């Protein structure tokens, strides 16, 4: 009875995972993924202020002037007198207002012409992942070869299939949830995906180790 309930729960879980992945594929192909400001089309406004500034103050002024909470403030160079503000959109009136607010705050005499506007293009998903391909690929090959050798008595094909299949399923589920919920792809998205893959491989390895111990015990008692 317990085994039947366990099998039923597993079936329901697998069906749910499959439905989420299918829904994620549909959303990903139609609405595309939602990228954070750091990875999307944006405007980078660079300025030499000539004075020490507070990042929180610059961020507050930028949010007010550009009428958005989606603002990224970064330090430029070593000294704390230059910065860059990244926003999705801006116009001349907003830029003029931004400069005036800075002048009021820091007692400067800046003009709109002192601003350097840089168009930042949208990052493609494969461009973000490109740097990780080689290390992840090498690590995956080493892990797969090691586990096939260690757990060969459990069936090389089964071990190989689980090592490939489950990380792919979990990563597909992860990306599908991101697509469906419209969570923005940011600095943390890919590292978190890698962590999930590592956890999945750890769980698969743990289960294989238990099965190997049981296999050896059965052979010993036979």
N, C-alpha and C positions, 0 to 999 in steps of 0.2 A: 504493500500500500504506500509506504513512504517513498519507495523507488518510483512508483507511478506519479506521485505528486511532484517529486523532484524533476522527473522528465517533463511533466506538463509545465512546470515553472520555467524550465530551460527553453521549451518551445515558445512560450509566451515572450520570454526575454529576447530570443533570437528574432521573432517576428517584429517586436517593437524596435529592435536595433535596425532591422532591414527597412522598416517604414521610415524611421528617422533619416537613414542614409539616402533613401529614395527622395524624400522631401528636401533634404539638403542639396542633392544634385539638381533638382528642379529649380530651387531658389537660386543656387549658385550660377546656373546657366541663364536664368532670366533676369534676376535682379542684381547679379554679381555680388561680390563680397564688399563689405563696408570697411574702408581703410581709414586709419587714424590720420590726423593732420600731418604727422611726420612722413607718411607714405603716400599721401594723396596730392592732387594738383593744388598748389598753394602759392602764396606770395611771401617772399622773405624780405623783410624791411630791415636793412642794416643802417646803423647810425653810430657815428663817433660823438659821444656826449661830451667828453672832455672832463667829466667829473665822476666821482664814485657814485654808484647808484644801488638801489635795492631792487632785487629781482621781483619781489612781491609788489613793489610800487609800480614798476614798469608793466607788470602783468595786469594790475588793476586798471591802470590808465588805458592800456591797449583794449581790454575787455569793454571799457566804457566807450572808447572812441570808435571801435570797429563793431560795436553792438553784437558781441558774441562771447561765449565762454570758452570757445575752442581756440585758444591762443597758446603758442609755444614761445617762450623767451629763452634765449641762449646767450652765453657770454662769448665775446669775440676777442681773440688774442689773450695775452697773459694778464694785462692790466685791467682793472675793473672800471674802464671808462668807455667801453664800446660794447654794443649788444646787437642782437638780431631778434626781431619779432616776426613770427610766422603766423599768417592767417590765411583762410581760404580765399577771401575776396576783400578788396579795398577800392575806394574811389578817392578822387582828389579832395573832396570835402572832408572825408575821414582822416586823410593824411594831414591836412592842414590843421584839423582839430587836435590830432595827436601831437604834432609839433608844438602847438600853443600850450597844451596841457603840460608838456615836458618843460617848456620855458617857465611856466608858472611854478612848477614843482622845484626845479633846480636852478632858477635864476639865469638861464642861458638865453642866447639870442639866435636860436636855430631857425632855419627856414626849410620849407618843404624840399627845396633843391638839395639840401644837405642829406636827404634820405637816398639810399641806394636800394632800388627795387629789383629783386631777382625772381624770375619765374622758376618755380620748382616743379618739375614734371612728376606725374604719377608713377610710382614704382609698380612694376609687374611682380606678381607672386613669385615667379621663377627667378627674378633678379634678387629678391630677398633671400631665397633659399640656396642660391648658387654657391655661396661660400661654404655651406654646410654639406654639400653633396659628397665631396672627397672624404672628409673625416668620418661621416656617418656611414658611407659605403664601405670603407676599410674596416671600421669597427664591426659592422654587420657581418661581413664575410668571415672575420676572425671568430665571432661568436657562433655563427652557424656551423663552421667547420669543427670547432671545439665540441659543440653540443652533439653533432652527428656522430663524432668519434666516441664521446663519453656515453651517449645513450643509444648506441647502435643496436643493442640487444632489444630495445623497445620497438625497433623498426625504423630504419633510416628515413624511409619515405614519410612516415607519420611525424617523426621529429622535425624534419625539414618543413613539412606542410604547416605545422603548428607555429613554427618560428617565423614563417613568412605571413601566414594568413591572419593570425591574431593581431600583430602590430598594425597591419594594413586596415583591419576592421576597426580597431580603436581609433586610428588616425582619421579614417573616413567618418566615424561617428563624431569625433571632435570637430572636424571641419564642418560637418553638417549642422551641428549645434550652433557653431559660430555664424554660419550662413543664415539659418532660420531665425535666430535671436537678433541678428544684425549687430552683433558685437564687433567693434572696430578692430581690425588687424593692427597690432602695435608692436613695440619692441619685445613684449613679453609673449606674444602669440606663438612664435616658433620655438623658443626655449621650452615653453610649457608643453608643446607638442612632443618635443624630444624627451622630456621627462616622462610623459605618458607612455611613450614607446619603450623607454627603459623599464618602467614599472611593469608593463605588459610582459616584456622578456623575462623579468625577474620572476613573475608569477608562473609563467610557462616553465621556466627552469626549475622552480620549486616543485611543481607538479611532476615533472619528469624525474626529478631526484627521488621523490616519494615512490613513484612507480618502479624505479630501478631498485630501490631498497626492497619493495614487496616482491619483485621478480626474483631477486637473489635469495630472499627468505624462502620463497616457494621452491626454488631449485634446491636449496639446502635441505628442506624438509621432505623433499620427494625421494 
